[in-house]
């Protein structure tokens, strides 16, 4: 027997009410205003910006330097080393104090270049190991710098290079490496603290008392999914967890001297964007930009980093990473370097 239930107006109103609750509140979404695009030929994977000049990796198109104000390309190189051509650059870092460019392929040595007259590059050589995944440059002064490396084989690694004015050469004068149980994939430094993502093993925190001293291990915390890249702030760490979304870890969470178990405590890590595959997180003020590959970027309000709130997903092309240029958002995509305003 088929039973037909009568649909009442009360039922209809209930359905409408539930549907309205499911729909996102568009008033809470922020707007993304496109400003300009720099076409880089190759896939734009990372960028480092100093004084309105963008130093970027353009994949197979090589190292490129752009003036963001005049929209002019200053340098484009596709020859990198006397021993080999790097075919797929993943990271470029510029050090203004020592006037050098540090170029990296995934799982490769770091190629160091001098920037001559602001518009040409001279290769000095290669340093670090063959399995370097990401680097940070710490400047001591104009004649001394340190390379911090997340090394997929050796763990956390650092080397200091000083300039010998007599012979006009740079020499490796100090350094060490510290093995980890995981495979390092990313590294960040801020105010005497080092954080390193170690893939399936989560995230490590290290203290650095002074530039040139040995880092001191603090603790390692697990993360859902694989920890890919890390972004360090004054209060905590944002972790790109691949297909497990993103995670915020307050620095207090690494404190192993106390038994903190209350899940509502302010030091408890928070997982968010669990339905997204997150490759990289950029942060400025109350804004977090999640690079989510083929889906573009996701913007989160992190006024309270323990409770991030989504402000929209924007399909701007396949995205690798992002950063900020003043108040503007700069995004590395397969179509090139894209610049936006975020209207809150």
C-alpha positions in Angstrom: 0.0 0.0 0.0 1.3 3.5 -0.9 0.9 6.1 1.7 0.7 9.7 0.5 1.4 12.3 3.2 -0.2 15.7 3.0 2.3 18.5 2.8 1.3 21.4 5.0 2.3 25.0 4.9 4.2 24.5 8.1 6.3 21.8 6.4 7.0 24.1 3.4 8.0 26.9 5.7 10.3 24.6 7.6 12.0 23.4 4.4 12.5 27.0 3.3 13.9 27.9 6.7 16.4 25.0 6.6 17.5 25.8 3.1 18.1 29.4 4.0 20.3 28.2 6.9 22.3 26.0 4.5 23.0 28.9 2.0 26.2 30.9 2.8 25.8 34.4 4.1 27.1 36.5 1.2 27.4 39.5 3.4 30.3 37.7 5.1 32.2 37.1 1.9 35.0 39.4 0.9 35.7 40.6 -2.6 38.8 40.0 -4.7 39.6 42.9 -7.2 42.0 42.0 -10.0 44.7 44.7 -10.5 47.3 43.3 -12.9 48.9 40.1 -14.2 52.6 39.6 -15.1 52.9 36.9 -17.7 55.9 34.7 -16.8 55.8 32.2 -19.6 56.7 29.3 -17.3 54.6 28.4 -14.2 55.1 31.1 -11.5 55.8 29.1 -8.3 57.2 31.6 -5.7 58.0 35.2 -5.3 60.1 37.4 -3.0 59.4 41.1 -3.0 61.8 43.9 -1.9 61.3 47.6 -2.5 58.6 47.0 -5.2 60.9 44.6 -7.1 59.6 41.0 -7.5 62.2 38.2 -7.6 60.4 35.1 -8.8 60.7 31.5 -10.0 59.0 30.9 -13.3 59.5 27.2 -13.5 61.1 26.2 -16.8 61.2 29.9 -17.9 63.8 30.5 -15.2 64.6 33.3 -12.8 62.7 36.6 -13.5 62.9 40.0 -11.9 60.0 42.4 -12.4 59.4 46.0 -11.4 55.9 45.9 -9.9 55.3 49.6 -10.4 56.4 50.0 -14.0 55.3 46.5 -15.1 58.8 46.1 -16.6 60.8 42.8 -16.7 64.3 43.7 -15.5 66.0 40.3 -15.7 65.1 37.0 -17.3 67.5 34.1 -17.1 67.3 30.5 -18.3 70.9 29.6 -17.8 71.8 29.1 -14.2 75.0 27.1 -13.6 78.1 26.1 -15.4 77.4 22.5 -14.4 73.7 22.2 -15.3 70.6 24.0 -16.3 67.9 24.1 -13.6 64.7 23.2 -15.4 62.0 23.7 -12.8 62.8 26.3 -10.1 60.6 26.2 -7.0 62.0 29.0 -4.9 63.8 32.3 -5.3 65.0 34.3 -2.3 66.7 37.7 -2.5 69.0 39.0 0.3 69.2 42.8 0.0 71.9 43.2 2.6 74.4 40.9 0.8 72.8 41.6 -2.6 72.5 38.0 -3.6 69.9 35.7 -5.1 69.3 32.2 -3.8 67.7 29.8 -6.3 66.3 26.4 -5.6 64.8 23.5 -7.4 63.0 20.8 -5.4 65.5 18.3 -3.9 68.5 20.2 -5.2 71.4 22.3 -4.1 71.0 26.0 -3.7 72.4 28.1 -6.5 73.8 31.5 -5.3 74.0 34.5 -7.7 75.3 38.0 -7.3 73.0 40.8 -8.5 75.1 43.2 -10.6 73.9 46.7 -11.2 70.4 45.6 -10.5 69.9 44.1 -13.9 72.2 41.1 -14.4 73.1 38.0 -12.4 76.4 36.2 -12.0 76.5 32.6 -10.7 78.8 32.2 -7.7 78.3 28.4 -7.2 76.1 25.9 -5.4 75.8 25.2 -1.7 73.9 22.9 0.8 72.9 19.4 -0.1 71.1 17.6 -3.0 67.9 17.2 -1.1 67.1 20.7 -0.1 63.4 21.4 -0.1 63.0 25.0 1.2 65.4 27.7 2.6 65.4 30.8 4.7 68.2 33.4 4.5 69.2 35.1 7.8 71.4 38.2 7.3 73.9 38.9 10.0 75.4 41.9 8.1 76.7 42.8 4.6 79.6 40.4 5.0 77.8 37.4 6.7 74.7 35.4 6.1 73.2 32.0 7.1 71.2 29.6 5.0 68.6 27.6 7.0 67.4 24.6 5.1 64.6 22.0 5.3 66.6 19.1 3.9 64.6 16.1 2.8 67.6 13.8 3.6 69.6 15.4 6.4 66.8 17.2 8.4 67.3 20.7 9.7 70.5 22.2 8.3 72.3 25.5 8.6 75.5 27.0 7.1 77.1 30.4 7.7 79.0 32.2 5.0 81.4 35.0 5.6 83.1 37.4 3.1 86.9 37.4 3.0 87.8 40.9 1.9 91.5 40.0 1.3 90.7 37.4 -1.3 87.2 38.7 -2.2 85.6 35.3 -1.7 82.7 33.9 0.4 83.6 30.9 2.6 81.5 28.4 4.6 82.7 29.1 8.2 80.2 27.3 10.3 77.2 25.0 10.3 75.6 21.8 11.3 72.7 19.4 10.6 70.1 17.7 12.8 68.4 14.6 11.8 64.6 14.3 12.2 62.3 11.3 12.1 60.3 12.8 9.3 61.1 14.2 5.8 61.4 18.0 6.0 59.3 19.8 3.4 59.2 23.4 4.6 60.8 25.9 6.9 60.2 29.4 8.4 62.0 31.7 10.8 60.9 34.6 13.0 62.3 36.3 16.0 64.6 33.5 17.2 62.2 30.7 16.4 62.4 28.1 13.6 59.5 25.9 12.5 59.9 23.0 10.1 57.2 20.8 8.5 58.3 17.2 8.5 55.6 15.6 6.3 53.8 12.7 8.1 55.5 13.5 11.4 53.9 17.0 11.7 55.7 20.2 12.7 58.9 20.9 14.7 59.7 24.0 16.7 63.4 25.0 17.4 64.8 28.0 19.3 67.7 30.0 17.9 69.3 32.1 20.7 71.5 34.1 18.3 72.5 34.0 14.6 75.3 31.5 14.3 74.5 29.6 17.4 73.1 26.0 17.3 69.3 25.6 17.1 67.8 24.0 20.2 64.9 21.5 19.6 61.7 22.3 21.5 59.0 19.8 20.5 57.4 18.0 17.6 53.6 18.0 17.1 51.6 15.7 14.8 49.2 17.1 12.2 46.3 15.6 10.3 47.5 14.8 6.8 51.0 15.6 5.6 52.5 18.9 6.8 53.6 20.5 3.6 54.5 24.2 4.3 54.6 26.3 7.4 54.0 30.0 8.1 55.3 31.4 11.4 53.6 34.4 13.2 54.3 36.0 16.5 51.7 33.9 18.2 51.6 30.6 16.3 52.1 28.5 13.2 49.9 28.0 10.2 50.4 24.6 8.5 49.4 23.6 5.0 48.3 20.0 5.5 47.7 18.9 1.9 44.3 17.1 1.6 43.6 17.5 5.3 43.2 21.3 5.0 45.0 23.7 7.3 46.0 23.9 10.9 46.8 26.7 13.4 49.1 25.7 16.2 49.6 28.3 19.0 53.3 28.5 20.1 52.1 27.5 23.6 51.1 24.1 22.2 54.8 23.2 21.8 55.4 23.7 25.5 56.0 20.1 26.8 56.6 21.2 30.4 52.9 21.2 31.2 50.2 18.7 30.8 47.7 20.6 28.7 44.7 18.5 27.6 41.7 20.7 27.7 40.4 20.8 24.1 38.9 24.3 24.6 42.1 25.7 25.9 43.6 28.7 24.0 46.8 26.7 23.3 44.9 23.8 21.5 45.7 23.5 17.8 42.7 24.2 15.5 42.0 22.5 12.2 40.1 24.4 9.4 39.4 24.2 5.7 39.2 20.4 6.0 37.4 20.1 2.7 40.3 21.7 0.8 43.7 20.6 -0.4 46.1 23.2 0.9 49.6 23.7 -0.4 50.7 27.0 1.1 49.4 29.7 3.5 50.2 33.4 3.5 49.4 35.7 6.3 49.0 39.4 6.9 47.2 40.9 9.8 43.7 39.3 10.1 44.0 37.6 6.6 45.1 34.1 5.7 45.4 33.2 2.1 45.3 29.4 1.4 46.7 28.3 -2.0 44.6 25.4 -3.1 45.9 24.3 -6.5 43.4 24.0 -9.2 40.7 25.7 -7.1 42.7 29.0 -6.8 42.7 30.5 -3.3 40.6 30.5 -0.2 40.5 33.6 2.1 40.0 33.3 5.8 39.5 35.9 8.5 41.9 35.0 11.3 41.1 37.9 13.6 40.8 35.1 16.1 43.4 32.5 14.7 41.9 29.9 17.0 38.6 30.3 15.1 39.3 31.0 11.4 36.2 32.1 9.4 35.9 31.5 5.6 35.5 34.6 3.5 35.3 32.9 0.1 37.0 30.6 -2.5 38.2 32.4 -5.6 39.0 30.5 -8.9 41.9 32.6 -10.2 43.7 29.7 -11.9 46.0 27.0 -10.6 47.8 28.6 -7.6 51.1 27.6 -6.0 51.7 30.2 -3.3 50.9 33.8 -2.3 52.4 36.8 -0.4 51.6 40.4 0.3 53.0 43.6 -1.4 51.9 46.3 1.0 48.2 45.9 1.3 47.9 44.1 -2.1 47.8 40.3 -2.5 50.3 38.8 -4.9 49.6 35.3 -6.1 51.8 32.8 -8.0 49.8 30.9 -10.6 50.4 28.9 -13.8 49.3 31.9 -15.8 51.8 34.2 -14.1 52.1 36.6 -11.2 48.7 38.1 -10.3 48.0 41.1 -8.1 44.7 41.8 -6.3 43.0 44.0 -3.8 41.1 42.4 -1.0 38.0 44.3 -0.1 36.7 43.3 3.3 
